Amino acid sequence: MKHSYSNDDTCFSIDVIDEILEEDFDALINEGSEILHSIEGTLLEEEIFAEFDEFMAMTPDENSDSKSDTEEQPFEKITMNTNSKIKTSLK
């Protein structure tokens, strides 16, 4: 994968990182699949999926821990002295 924002040196580094991340992600998927297969048909599976379904049914407001995201902060009015002049020399 060639990244448009990188030169050849950084492109190699990014490609190596991409490859490592892909391998790690594949390992996590495989491990997760093994765990899901091992609990299949048990009470634990029912409990986990019931909890997940409950979570997915929540509205964004219920799911959010803080309400500061929706509150707008008031702007502070700043007044400037327009009569002052900028010096153009160091003298």
HELIX and SHEET records of a PDB file:
HELIX    1   1 ASP A    8  ILE A   39  1                                  32    
HELIX    2   2 LEU A   43  ALA A   57  1                                  15    
HELIX    3   3 PRO A   60  ASN A   63  1                                   4    
END                                                                             
